[in-house]
């Protein structure tokens, strides 16, 4: 495996290309290649038309390991650069900055060749039709596979000898993909019974792929896929409500064991906190060391929050092993030798090594997939293989003392690690990923408030005040509103680095941010976040909704250079924009009343109808959409209405009680009748809520009501009573 060249800022450069004027960290990494790179745009397209040559597009992102490898092997090579410069117009694209461009050509490569990934390497005609593509290419022919230089020659020969056939083939492929991926619904809603069938089928398929030994669903490599956990939690709740407690328990045990295995494994950064992108083996041990907000947005993190509250995108897998080193290696920042452990910890080294399975020969030996190329020989990736209480007994010390020693030891390792060269930080701010993070922090602010008192936290947990989490969510939302939202047009920009990007907001930006804002409001934020969520939903519908055929397109459709406009449904490492949008519409419909509520529900039904076949036949590919479809069939969502002054301990405690139990089919509304702006919003959007607030306001306490099926409980004013009330069946509310 190639290593990445370090590029100190002080180094003088032999080559500088147009990418030096860009803001994207990924494009800037290639600004001094001998390749005459262009950014995506009309200048490059015009040059290709003028020279009558094909375009080579290389798509990646700044923390992509194999993107670094291909740069070292090919794009820094003068010979390869000459071929590219003579025969092609070469374009670099940051997939995180331009997901619309990436979607077009990744879809093409996946459809034609059966797989995809980054770096994505695609050859286009001057009018942007794809001619051929692939992912990573080594520089030279190897193992019967053509290398990049051979590929360049073959594309050049084909362009010169059979151009018409290539262009027609590319145009046909785009037409076919466009037709397949922008289908219209045949009706306005799903057939009766299909949501329940899809939910059951997805849970059944996930259960069938469950790894009972190591946790997780499916085999290696194992990606944290939050939508799988969400599906199993939701389905278990439905089983519990149906009285099928044994089956419900089985599903929950799969979720809990999976999360425990992830937390104990090397995919979890035991020293600094957070999770790496995925595990290369089945036992969650050796990760691909990159950290990305799209994963960590659902798994809160440290080290990635800017001065104004913005949350950054990613941290690289590769870093230098020592200051001044010219090469970067994967995992260098995170792995340890047995000798380093002894040097750092002294008398506590034996305990620490036993706990984290540290060996002089290295510990990446738990699976044949952990380190097939012996890159980590003599190195250790921390993993917990035994329970702390069992280990404490082995060392004949109390568990509390054992955990204290581990925490103090981790802090020493953290301090030493801080002296190492850090991995590159991609400080780009992406709206969609910040939306995921806003949700996670808002929810954590109240869910963690219900942790039992007296719990001791050890490093790297350095703060456990739930109030801090809602503040993080609030500041991130404020940053987006200040820097990436146009108050006149009500439209978002996709990303920010040294200013907003040129790319507009895409469906995921709107859907994920709306979801984050709804969580921010429901878990204690101000009503202005709910107001903004409704405004953004209006804009999302205007820009992306197919009002005739149903479903949301992924792009606004205004850029003629984006050849595919698709209706995405796959819930992968990130949920799909359509799945999240349906849940947003269901939640909004339960907050407002009248025609607007009906409108939200009709749109949600029409969106789901587009994906009828997918839900019927391939439910496991769309777990969050399965949840969304079932949510829409719930006859009446539970409403928890809190009335009272919000800046009080009583309000915080009642809000925590409202969120103490898991129930995705529940809406929490809080209102202070003395706040004229809040009352104005509710009087205009749901007069019943406003009336309820007026009738139940008491200056010295916070009152809670639980409503469902047009019936409300008697008011309660203490957290325990609210928790008890929420545990009852809806028939008990009258």
C-alpha positions in Angstrom: 0.0 0.0 0.0 1.4 3.4 -1.0 2.1 6.0 1.6 1.0 9.6 1.3 3.6 12.3 0.8 3.6 15.0 3.5 3.5 18.5 2.0 4.7 21.2 4.5 3.3 24.7 3.9 6.8 26.1 3.8 7.8 23.8 0.9 8.4 25.5 -2.5 6.3 24.1 -5.4 7.5 23.2 -8.8 3.9 23.2 -10.1 0.8 25.2 -9.3 -2.5 24.8 -11.1 -6.0 26.4 -11.0 -7.0 24.4 -7.9 -4.8 26.8 -5.8 -7.6 29.4 -6.0 -10.2 27.0 -4.6 -11.4 26.7 -1.0 -12.0 22.9 -0.9 -9.3 21.1 1.2 -9.4 18.2 -1.3 -8.8 20.4 -4.3 -6.1 22.3 -2.5 -4.3 19.0 -1.8 -3.9 18.7 -5.6 -3.0 22.3 -6.3 0.7 21.5 -6.9 0.4 18.3 -8.9 2.0 18.4 -12.4 -1.5 17.6 -13.7 -3.2 20.7 -15.2 -6.3 20.3 -13.1 -9.4 22.4 -13.5 -12.2 22.7 -11.0 -15.7 21.6 -12.1 -17.1 24.4 -14.2 -17.6 26.0 -17.6 -13.9 26.9 -18.1 -13.0 23.2 -18.2 -16.0 22.3 -20.4 -15.2 25.1 -22.8 -11.5 24.0 -23.0 -12.5 20.4 -23.8 -14.9 21.6 -26.6 -12.2 23.9 -28.0 -9.5 21.2 -28.1 -12.0 18.5 -29.0 -10.7 16.1 -26.4 -12.3 14.0 -23.7 -12.5 15.0 -20.1 -11.0 13.1 -17.2 -12.9 13.6 -13.9 -11.3 12.5 -10.6 -13.8 12.6 -7.7 -12.7 12.1 -4.1 -12.5 13.9 -0.7 -9.7 15.1 1.4 -9.7 12.3 4.0 -9.9 9.5 1.5 -7.0 7.1 1.9 -7.1 5.6 -1.6 -7.4 9.1 -3.1 -4.1 9.9 -1.4 -2.6 6.7 -2.8 -3.6 7.5 -6.4 -2.3 11.0 -6.0 1.2 9.7 -5.0 1.3 7.0 -7.6 -0.2 8.8 -10.6 -1.0 12.5 -10.2 2.4 13.4 -8.8 4.1 11.5 -11.6 5.4 13.7 -14.4 4.9 10.9 -17.0 1.2 10.4 -16.1 0.6 14.1 -15.9 2.0 14.5 -19.5 -0.5 11.9 -20.8 -3.4 13.6 -19.0 -2.3 17.1 -20.1 -1.8 16.2 -23.7 -4.8 14.0 -24.3 -7.5 15.2 -21.8 -8.9 18.1 -19.9 -8.6 17.0 -16.2 -11.1 18.0 -13.6 -10.9 17.5 -9.8 -14.2 17.3 -7.8 -14.7 17.2 -4.1 -17.6 14.8 -3.6 -18.5 16.5 -0.3 -18.7 19.9 -2.0 -20.5 18.6 -5.1 -22.5 15.5 -4.2 -24.7 16.2 -7.3 -21.7 15.7 -9.7 -20.6 12.6 -7.7 -24.1 11.1 -7.8 -24.3 11.2 -11.6 -21.0 9.5 -12.3 -21.0 7.1 -9.3 -24.4 5.9 -10.4 -23.1 5.3 -13.9 -20.0 3.4 -12.7 -22.1 1.3 -10.3 -24.7 0.5 -13.0 -22.1 -0.6 -15.6 -19.4 -2.2 -13.5 -21.3 -3.5 -10.4 -19.4 -1.5 -7.8 -18.1 1.9 -6.9 -16.0 3.9 -4.4 -13.5 6.7 -4.2 -11.4 7.9 -5.9 -13.9 7.8 -8.7 -12.3 8.0 -12.1 -14.5 8.8 -15.1 -13.9 9.8 -18.7 -16.5 12.1 -20.3 -17.2 13.6 -23.7 -17.0 17.4 -23.9 -20.8 17.5 -23.4 -20.3 15.6 -20.1 -21.7 12.2 -21.3 -19.8 9.3 -19.6 -17.6 7.2 -21.8 -16.1 4.8 -19.3 -15.1 4.8 -15.6 -13.8 3.0 -12.6 -12.4 3.7 -9.1 -8.8 3.4 -8.0 -6.3 2.5 -10.8 -2.7 1.5 -10.0 -0.2 3.3 -12.2 1.0 0.2 -14.1 -0.5 -3.1 -15.3 -0.6 -5.7 -12.5 -2.2 -9.1 -11.9 -3.8 -9.1 -15.3 -5.5 -5.7 -14.7 -4.7 -2.6 -16.7 -2.9 0.2 -14.9 -3.9 3.9 -15.2 -1.4 4.6 -18.0 -2.8 1.8 -20.1 -6.3 3.1 -19.4 -5.4 6.5 -20.6 -4.0 5.2 -23.8 -7.0 3.0 -24.5 -9.4 5.8 -23.9 -7.4 8.1 -26.2 -7.4 5.4 -28.9 -11.1 4.8 -28.6 -11.8 8.5 -28.7 -9.9 8.8 -32.0 -11.3 5.6 -33.6 -14.8 5.1 -32.4 -15.9 8.3 -30.8 -19.5 8.2 -32.1 -20.2 4.8 -30.6 -18.7 5.9 -27.2 -20.8 9.1 -27.1 -24.0 7.3 -28.1 -23.4 4.6 -25.5 -22.8 7.2 -22.8 -25.9 9.2 -23.8 -28.0 6.0 -23.8 -26.7 5.0 -20.4 -27.7 8.4 -18.9 -31.2 8.2 -20.5 -31.8 4.7 -19.0 -30.5 5.7 -15.6 -32.6 8.9 -15.6 -35.7 6.9 -16.4 -35.0 4.3 -13.8 -34.1 6.6 -11.0 -36.8 9.3 -11.4 -39.9 7.0 -11.5 -43.3 8.4 -10.7 -45.9 6.9 -8.4 -48.8 4.9 -9.9 -51.1 6.1 -7.1 -51.2 8.7 -4.3 -50.5 6.3 -1.5 -49.1 2.9 -0.6 -51.5 -0.2 -0.7 -53.0 -1.0 2.7 -50.8 -3.4 4.7 -47.6 -2.7 2.8 -46.0 -0.5 5.5 -46.5 -3.2 8.1 -45.2 -5.9 5.7 -42.1 -3.8 4.8 -41.3 -3.2 8.5 -41.6 -6.9 9.3 -39.6 -7.9 6.3 -36.8 -5.5 7.0 -36.5 -6.6 10.6 -36.6 -10.2 9.6 -33.9 -9.7 7.0 -31.7 -7.7 9.4 -32.1 -10.4 12.0 -31.1 -13.0 9.5 -27.8 -11.1 8.8 -27.1 -10.5 12.5 -23.6 -11.5 13.8 -24.3 -13.1 17.1 -20.6 -13.5 17.9 -19.4 -9.9 17.2 -22.5 -7.9 16.8 -23.6 -5.9 13.8 -25.5 -6.8 10.7 -23.7 -8.4 7.8 -20.1 -9.4 7.4 -16.8 -7.4 7.2 -16.1 -4.7 6.4 -18.6 -3.5 9.0 -19.9 0.1 8.8 -21.8 1.7 11.6 -25.2 2.1 9.9 -27.5 4.0 12.3 -30.6 3.3 10.2 -30.3 -0.4 11.1 -30.3 0.3 14.8 -33.2 2.7 14.3 -35.2 0.1 12.5 -34.6 -2.6 15.1 -35.5 -0.2 18.0 -38.7 0.9 16.2 -39.8 -2.6 15.4 -39.1 -3.8 18.9 -41.2 -1.0 20.3 -44.1 -2.0 18.0 -43.7 -5.6 19.2 -43.8 -4.5 22.8 -47.0 -2.5 22.2 -48.5 -5.6 20.6 -47.7 -7.6 23.7 -45.0 -9.7 22.0 -42.4 -9.0 24.7 -40.1 -12.0 24.0 -39.7 -11.0 20.3 -39.2 -7.3 21.3 -36.5 -8.3 23.8 -34.6 -10.3 21.1 -34.5 -7.2 18.8 -33.3 -5.0 21.6 -30.6 -7.4 22.6 -29.2 -7.4 19.0 -29.1 -3.6 19.2 -27.5 -3.4 22.6 -24.9 -6.1 21.9 -24.0 -4.4 18.6 -23.4 -1.1 20.3 -21.4 -2.7 23.1 -19.2 -4.4 20.6 -18.6 -1.2 18.7 -17.8 0.6 21.9 -15.3 -2.0 23.0 -13.7 -2.4 19.6 -11.0 -0.5 17.8 -13.5 1.3 15.6 -14.1 3.3 18.8 -11.3 5.7 19.6 -10.7 4.8 23.3 -8.2 7.6 23.8 -9.9 10.6 22.2 -13.5 9.5 21.9 -15.6 9.2 18.8 -15.8 6.5 16.1 -13.8 5.8 13.0 -15.6 5.3 9.7 -15.7 1.5 9.6 -14.0 -1.7 10.7 -12.1 -3.8 8.1 -12.7 -7.0 10.1 -15.8 -8.7 11.5 -14.9 -8.0 15.2 -15.0 -4.2 15.0 -11.2 -4.2 15.8 -9.0 -2.7 13.1 -10.8 0.3 11.6 -10.3 2.4 8.6 -9.1 5.3 10.8 -10.8 8.1 9.0 -13.4 10.0 11.1 -16.4 11.5 9.3 -19.3 13.6 10.5 -21.8 11.7 8.4 -21.1 8.7 10.7 -20.4 10.8 13.9 -23.3 13.0 13.3 -25.3 10.2 14.8 -22.5 9.4 17.2 -21.5 12.7 18.9 -17.8 13.7 18.9 -14.9 15.9 20.0 -12.2 17.9 18.2 -14.5 18.9 15.2 -16.3 22.1 16.4 -15.2 25.5 15.2 -15.1 28.8 17.0 -18.6 29.9 15.9 -20.2 26.6 16.6 -19.8 25.1 13.1 -19.1 21.4 13.0 -16.4 20.2 10.6 -16.6 17.4 8.1 -13.8 14.8 8.7 -10.4 13.9 9.9 -8.0 11.9 7.8 -7.0 8.3 8.3 -3.3 9.0 7.4 -0.7 11.0 9.3 3.0 11.3 9.6 4.7 9.0 12.1 6.9 11.8 13.4 7.5 15.5 12.9 9.2 16.2 9.6 8.5 12.8 8.2 7.8 13.0 4.4 5.4 10.1 4.3 2.1 9.6 5.9 0.7 6.2 7.0 -2.7 5.0 7.9 -3.5 4.9 11.6 -0.1 6.4 12.6 -1.8 8.8 15.0 -3.8 6.0 16.7 -1.7 2.9 17.1 0.8 2.0 19.9 3.7 -0.3 20.5 3.9 -2.4 23.7 7.1 -0.5 24.6 5.3 2.8 24.4 2.7 1.6 26.8 5.4 0.7 29.3 7.2 4.0 28.8 4.1 6.0 29.3 2.4 4.1 32.2 5.2 2.5 34.2 3.6 0.4 37.0 0.1 0.5 35.4 1.3 -0.8 32.1 0.5 -4.4 32.9 -3.1 -3.6 33.8 -3.6 -1.4 30.7 -2.0 -4.0 28.3 -4.2 -6.8 29.7 -7.3 -4.7 29.4 -6.7 -3.6 25.8 -5.1 -6.8 24.5 -1.7 -5.2 23.8 1.2 -7.4 22.8 4.9 -6.9 21.8 4.2 -8.5 18.4 1.1 -6.3 17.8 -2.5 -7.3 18.3 -4.0 -7.0 14.8 -4.4 -10.8 14.7 -8.0 -11.4 15.7 -9.1 -11.9 12.1 -7.4 -12.7 8.8 -9.0 -9.5 7.6 -7.6 -7.3 10.3 -4.1 -6.8 8.8 -3.7 -8.9 5.6 -0.6 -7.0 4.5 1.2 -6.8 7.9 1.0 -3.0 7.9 0.5 -2.9 11.6 3.2 -5.5 12.6 4.3 -4.7 16.1 1.5 -2.1 16.5 -1.6 -2.3 18.7 -5.1 -1.0 18.1 -6.9 -0.8 21.5 -9.7 -3.2 22.0 -11.6 -4.4 25.1 -12.1 -8.1 25.0 -13.1 -8.8 28.6 -15.5 -7.2 31.1 -14.1 -4.6 33.5 -15.5 -6.3 36.5 -13.8 -9.6 35.4 -10.5 -7.8 34.9 -10.8 -6.0 38.2 -11.2 -9.3 40.0 -8.1 -10.6 38.2 -6.1 -7.7 39.6 -7.8 -8.0 43.0 -8.9 -4.4 43.1 -12.4 -2.8 43.3 -14.0 -2.1 40.0 -14.1 1.7 40.7 -10.4 1.7 41.3 -9.8 -0.3 38.2 -11.8 2.1 36.1 -10.0 5.1 37.7 -6.6 3.6 36.7 -7.9 3.1 33.1 -9.2 6.7 32.9 -6.0 8.2 34.2 -4.0 6.0 31.8 -6.1 7.1 28.8 -5.5 10.7 29.8 -1.7 10.1 29.8 -2.0 8.5 26.3 -4.1 11.4 25.1 -1.4 13.9 26.2 1.3 11.9 24.5 -0.8 11.6 21.4 -1.3 15.3 21.3 2.5 15.6 20.6 2.2 13.5 17.5 1.5 15.0 14.0 -2.2 15.2 13.7 -4.2 13.8 10.8 -5.4 16.4 8.3 -8.7 18.0 9.4 -11.2 18.8 6.7 -12.8 22.0 8.2 -15.5 22.3 5.5 -19.0 22.8 7.0 -21.7 20.7 5.3 -25.3 21.6 6.0 -26.7 18.0 5.8 -24.0 16.5 8.2 -24.5 19.4 10.6 -28.2 18.6 10.6 -27.4 15.1 11.7 -25.1 16.4 14.4 -27.7 18.9 15.6 -30.2 16.0 16.1 -27.7 14.0 18.0 -26.7 16.7 20.4 -30.3 17.9 21.0 -31.5 14.4 21.8 -28.5 13.8 24.0 -29.2 16.9 26.1 -32.4 15.3 27.5 -31.8 11.6 27.2 -28.6 11.8 29.1 -30.3 13.9 31.8 -32.1 10.7 32.7 -28.9 8.8 33.6 -28.9 7.7 37.2 -27.4 10.1 39.7 -23.9 9.4 41.0 -22.5 7.9 37.8 -18.7 8.5 37.6 -17.2 9.3 34.2 -13.7 8.6 33.3 -11.5 10.2 30.6 -12.0 10.7 27.6 -15.5 11.8 28.9 -14.6 15.3 30.1 -18.0 16.8 30.3 -21.3 15.4 31.3 -23.6 18.4 31.6 -26.5 17.8 29.3 -27.0 21.6 29.0 -23.8 21.8 27.0 -25.2 19.5 24.3 -28.2 21.6 23.6 -25.9 24.6 23.4 -23.7 22.8 20.8 -26.8 22.1 18.7 -28.1 25.7 19.0 -24.7 27.2 18.0 -24.4 24.9 15.0 -27.9 25.8 13.8 -27.1 29.5 14.3 -24.0 29.2 12.2 -25.9 27.7 9.3 -28.6 30.4 9.5 -26.0 33.2 9.6 -23.6 31.9 6.9 -25.5 29.5 4.6 -29.1 30.7 4.5 -30.5 33.5 2.3 -33.2 35.3 4.3 -34.7 36.8 1.1 -34.9 33.7 -1.0 -35.2 31.3 1.9 -32.6 29.0 0.3 -29.6 27.2 1.6 -26.1 26.8 0.3 -24.6 23.4 0.6 -21.3 24.0 2.4 -18.9 26.6 3.9 -15.2 27.1 3.9 -13.8 30.6 3.9 -17.3 31.6 2.7 -20.3 29.7 1.2 -19.6 27.3 -1.6 -20.9 27.8 -5.1 -23.1 24.7 -4.8 -26.8 25.2 -3.8 -28.4 23.3 -1.0 -29.4 19.8 -2.0 -32.3 17.7 -0.8 -30.2 16.1 2.0 -29.3 19.6 3.3 -32.9 20.6 3.7 -34.2 17.3 5.0 -31.4 16.6 7.5 -31.4 20.2 8.7 -35.2 20.3 9.1 -35.0 17.0 11.1 -32.3 18.6 13.3 -34.3 21.7 13.9 -37.4 19.7 14.9 -35.2 17.8 17.4 -33.7 21.0 18.6 -37.2 22.4 19.3 -38.7 19.3 20.8 -35.7 18.7 23.1 -35.8 22.3 24.5 -34.8 24.8 21.9 -36.6 28.0 21.1 -39.8 28.1 19.0 -37.9 30.1 16.3 -36.2 26.8 15.3 -39.6 25.3 14.7 -40.6 28.3 12.6 -37.5 28.0 10.5 -38.1 24.3 10.0 -41.6 25.1 8.5 -40.0 27.8 6.2 -37.4 25.3 5.0 -40.0 22.7 4.4 -41.9 25.1 2.1 -38.6 25.8 0.2 -37.8 22.1 0.0 -41.2 21.4 -1.6 -40.7 24.3 -4.0 -37.3 23.2 -5.2 -37.3 19.4 -5.0 -40.9 18.0 -4.9 -42.3 16.2 -7.9 -45.8 17.4 -7.5 -47.2 15.2 -10.3 -45.2 12.0 -9.8 -44.4 12.2 -6.1 -41.1 12.0 -4.3 -38.3 14.4 -3.9 -35.4 14.9 -6.4 -31.9 15.1 -5.1 -31.1 18.4 -6.8 -33.0 21.6 -7.7 -32.7 20.8 -11.4 -31.5 24.2 -12.4 -27.9 23.2 -13.5 -27.9 21.8 -17.1 -24.5 20.3 -16.4 -25.9 17.8 -13.9 -27.2 15.1 -16.2 -29.1 13.0 -13.6 -31.9 14.1 -11.3 -32.8 11.2 -9.1 -35.2 10.3 -6.4 -32.8 8.7 -3.8 -34.2 6.0 -1.5 -31.2 4.0 -0.2 -30.7 4.3 3.5 -26.9 3.6 3.9 -24.3 5.2 6.1 -26.5 8.3 5.7 -30.3 8.0 5.5 -31.9 9.0 2.2 -33.4 12.4 1.9 -36.8 11.0 1.0 -36.9 8.8 4.1 -36.0 11.7 6.4 -38.4 13.9 4.6 -41.4 11.6 5.1 -40.6 11.5 8.9 -40.3 15.3 8.9 -43.7 15.6 7.2 -45.3 13.3 9.7 -43.8 15.2 12.6 -44.8 18.6 11.2 -48.3 17.3 10.5 -48.7 16.4 14.2 -47.7 19.9 15.3 -49.8 22.1 13.1 -53.5 21.7 12.4 -56.1 22.0 9.7 -55.3 22.2 6.0 -51.6 22.5 6.5 -51.5 19.3 8.5 -53.5 17.4 5.9 -51.2 18.8 3.2 -48.1 17.5 4.9 -49.6 14.0 5.3 -50.7 13.9 1.6 -47.2 14.8 0.5 -45.7 12.1 2.7 -48.1 9.5 1.3 -47.3 10.5 -2.2 -43.6 10.3 -1.6 -43.8 6.8 -0.2 -46.0 5.7 -3.1 -43.0 6.3 -5.5 -41.0 3.6 -3.6 -43.7 0.9 -3.4 -41.7 -1.7 -5.2 -38.6 -1.0 -3.2 -40.5 -1.4 0.1 -42.2 -4.6 -1.1 -39.2 -6.3 -2.5 -36.0 -4.8 -1.0 -37.0 -3.5 2.4 -33.5 -4.1 3.9 -32.1 -1.4 1.6 -34.5 1.2 3.0 -34.8 0.6 6.8 -35.6 4.2 7.7 -38.2 4.4 4.9 -39.8 1.3 6.4 -40.1 3.1 9.7 -41.4 6.2 8.0 -44.1 4.3 6.1 -45.3 2.7 9.4 -45.3 6.0 11.2 -47.6 7.4 8.6 -50.2 4.7 9.3 -50.3 5.4 13.1 -53.9 6.6 13.6 -53.0 9.3 16.1 -49.5 10.3 17.3 -49.1 10.9 21.0 -48.7 14.6 21.9 -47.0 15.8 25.1 -47.8 19.4 25.8 -45.7 21.3 28.4 -47.0 24.6 29.6 -45.0 27.0 31.8 -42.0 29.2 32.1 -39.0 27.7 30.2 -36.0 29.1 32.1 -36.4 27.0 35.1 -35.1 23.7 36.6 -38.8 22.5 36.7 -39.2 22.9 33.0 -35.9 21.1 32.3 -36.9 18.2 34.5 -40.4 17.9 32.9 -38.9 18.0 29.5 -36.4 15.3 30.4 -39.4 13.2 31.7 -41.2 13.7 28.4 -38.3 12.2 26.6 -37.4 9.5 29.2 -38.8 6.6 27.2 -38.3 5.7 23.6 -41.3 6.4 21.4 -40.7 7.7 17.9 -44.5 8.1 17.5 -44.6 10.9 20.0 -44.5 14.7 19.6 -43.3 17.0 22.4 -44.6 20.6 22.3 -43.6 23.2 24.9 -45.2 26.6 25.2 -44.9 29.6 27.5 -48.2 31.6 27.3 -46.4 34.7 28.5 -44.2 34.7 25.4 -46.1 36.7 22.7 -44.1 35.3 19.8 -44.7 31.7 20.8 -48.4 32.3 21.3 -48.6 34.1 17.9 -47.0 31.0 16.2 -49.4 28.5 17.8 -52.5 30.7 17.4 -51.6 30.8 13.7 -50.7 27.1 13.2 -52.6 25.2 15.9 -55.1 27.1 18.0 -55.9 24.1 20.1 -52.3 24.2 21.5 -52.6 27.9 22.2 -55.9 27.4 24.0 -54.5 24.5 26.0 -51.6 26.8 27.1 -54.0 29.6 28.2 -56.2 27.2 30.1 -53.5 25.4 32.0 -50.9 28.0 32.7 -49.7 28.3 36.3 -47.0 30.9 37.2 -45.3 28.7 39.8 -45.2 25.3 38.0 -44.9 23.5 34.7 -48.0 21.6 33.7 -48.0 18.6 31.3 -50.8 17.0 29.3 -50.7 13.9 27.2 -53.1 13.8 24.3 -54.0 11.1 21.7 -57.1 10.3 19.7 -58.6 13.7 20.5 -58.5 13.0 24.2 -56.1 14.6 26.8 -55.1 13.3 30.2 -55.7 15.2 33.3 -52.8 17.7 33.8 -49.7 16.6 35.9 -47.0 18.8 37.3 -44.2 16.6 38.4 -41.7 14.4 36.3 -42.6 11.1 37.9 -46.3 11.5 37.2 -45.5 12.4 33.6 -43.2 9.3 33.2 -46.0 7.1 34.6 -48.6 8.7 32.3 -46.5 8.1 29.2 -46.1 4.5 30.1 -49.8 3.9 30.0 -51.8 2.7 27.0 -53.6 5.5 25.0 -57.0 4.2 26.3 -56.0 5.3 29.8 -55.8 8.9 28.9 -59.4 9.8 29.0 
